[in-house]
């Protein structure tokens, strides 16, 4: 009888160890509003690209996004947010580090200098990630949509959410995207080279994206809406920094590709569904039926809709349709 108990106990231990070994790899994200999760109440449309990143990796990868609006490398550390990430990190996890937008701002609780305090903070993130068995990935800041030769004075990107379309400066824009970050996009590359760290040139990637789209089409990536165009911002907005739903997904897709190119082992966990539905706002849709309507309106190929978590009413579809559902994160039909 005892031998049976020992056998059962041993099997239980094996099962626990096996489950632990199968745990998803976590990709932690630390950064600012261009990466952060957003308030989706009242059907708000602003998204950070990190909010959409889970759409491009399967359930073997878990995105844990700690980026927060308005934070710099300095304030992220001083507010204890970095300690929170370190306490959750386990060996083999990744940390994507992307700052710059707010480090360049003049406020004393945010400001750092490239080549000095900014580099020091980035090196701290790298060093302490490695000390906890994690794998750091440095990225430089994504571009602002600035087609003006002289960028408008902006001492705080967070103020853009309180503006309307009419509040923005009537700038004359040209055809060339002009950098606003200076040495803040060089510092992460320098630190990566000096410390032999994975580096993704997010600034170059997003510069090529926005320049390729051009002055008018690039507006579609951002919180740029005419008055009456978007119900959540009825007076409109001209925000060249923050992404909308579409823009966040376009950027997340490009940076997921770049991440897998830099770290090939992540490629086997990549997923490329056509549409993602998620009640927490990580997908293009939060409700299933609008996603289905979009899929049915796209003729000629099979459309994959991935559903992230929760219980869903199983839809009634036409006998002949070209929709494939992928249920993820424990999503089920009622």
C-alpha positions, 0 to 999 in steps of 0.5 A, spaced: 500 500 500 505 504 501 509 503 495 502 505 491 502 511 495 509 513 494 508 512 486 502 516 486 506 521 490 512 521 485 507 521 479 504 528 482 511 531 483 513 529 476 506 532 473 508 539 477 515 539 474 512 538 467 507 543 468 512 548 470 517 546 465 511 548 460 509 554 463 509 560 457 515 564 456 513 571 459 515 577 455 515 583 460 515 590 456 517 597 460 516 603 456 512 609 455 505 611 452 507 609 445 507 602 448 502 602 454 496 599 455 490 604 455 483 605 458 478 602 453 472 605 457 467 609 453 470 605 446 476 609 447 480 608 441 487 610 443 492 604 444 499 602 445 503 598 440 505 593 446 497 592 448 497 589 441 503 585 441 499 578 444 496 578 437 502 576 434 504 570 439 501 564 441 499 561 448 506 559 449 508 567 449 505 571 455 505 579 454 506 582 461 506 590 459 508 594 464 509 600 460 505 606 463 503 613 460 508 619 461 514 615 464 521 616 462 526 611 464 528 615 471 520 615 473 519 608 471 525 606 476 523 611 482 516 609 482 518 602 483 515 600 477 522 596 475 522 593 482 515 590 480 517 587 474 524 584 477 519 581 482 515 577 477 521 575 472 523 568 472 529 565 468 528 565 461 523 571 460 524 577 456 524 584 457 523 589 452 526 596 454 523 602 450 524 609 453 526 616 450 519 620 449 519 622 456 526 622 457 527 628 453 522 632 456 524 638 461 520 636 467 526 634 473 522 627 475 522 625 468 528 628 464 535 624 463 541 626 458 543 621 452 550 619 453 549 620 461 543 618 465 539 615 460 544 610 458 545 609 465 538 607 466 538 603 460 544 599 462 541 598 469 535 595 466 539 590 462 544 588 468 538 587 473 534 583 468 541 578 466 542 578 474 535 575 474 536 570 469 532 574 464 534 576 457 534 584 455 531 587 449 533 594 447 529 598 443 529 605 441 523 610 441 518 610 435 517 616 431 513 621 432 509 623 426 512 630 424 512 632 417 514 639 419 521 642 418 520 645 425 517 640 430 511 644 434 513 646 441 511 640 446 513 639 453 509 633 455 506 628 450 500 627 455 497 634 454 495 631 447 489 628 450 486 634 452 486 637 446 481 638 440 482 638 433 482 646 433 487 646 438 493 644 434 498 648 431 496 650 423 503 647 421 505 647 414 507 640 412 512 637 407 513 630 404 519 628 409 518 625 416 523 629 420 526 626 427 524 629 433 528 625 438 536 626 436 541 622 441 535 619 445 534 614 439 542 613 438 543 611 446 539 605 446 543 602 440 550 604 443 548 601 450 546 595 446 553 594 442 557 596 449 553 590 453 552 585 447 544 586 448 539 584 443 537 591 439 531 592 435 531 599 431 524 601 432 525 608 430 528 606 423 522 601 422 517 606 424 520 611 420 520 607 414 513 606 415 510 613 416 515 616 411 512 610 406 505 612 407 506 619 406 503 625 409 496 624 409 496 616 410 500 616 416 495 620 419 491 613 419 496 610 424 495 616 430 489 619 434 488 624 428 480 625 427 476 630 424 471 633 428 465 628 428 469 623 425 470 619 431 465 618 437 470 618 443 473 624 441 467 628 438 471 635 437 477 631 433 484 631 435 491 632 432 495 627 436 502 625 432 504 621 438 499 616 440 496 610 436 489 608 434 487 601 434 489 600 427 496 604 428 498 600 434 496 593 430 500 595 424 506 597 429 506 591 433 506 586 427 512 590 424 516 590 431 514 582 432 517 581 426 523 584 427 523 581 434 523 574 431 528 576 426 533 578 432 531 572 436 530 567 431 527 562 437 521 566 438 519 565 431 516 558 432 511 562 437 509 567 431 502 567 429 498 571 424 491 571 424 487 576 420 483 579 425 483 578 433 477 579 438 479 581 445 474 584 450 480 587 453 482 591 447 488 588 445 485 586 438 482 590 432 475 588 435 472 587 442 465 584 440 465 578 435 460 580 430 463 586 427 469 581 426 465 576 423 462 582 418 468 584 416 471 577 415 464 576 411 465 582 407 472 580 405 471 575 399 476 570 396 480 567 401 480 564 408 479 569 414 482 567 421 479 570 427 483 569 433 479 570 440 483 571 446 479 568 452 472 568 455 466 565 453 462 567 447 456 566 444 457 561 438 455 565 431 450 562 426 454 563 419 452 562 412 453 554 410 458 557 405 463 561 409 471 562 409 472 563 416 476 559 421 476 560 428 482 560 433 480 559 440 486 562 445 487 563 452 482 558 454 476 562 450 470 557 449 463 557 446 457 557 450 
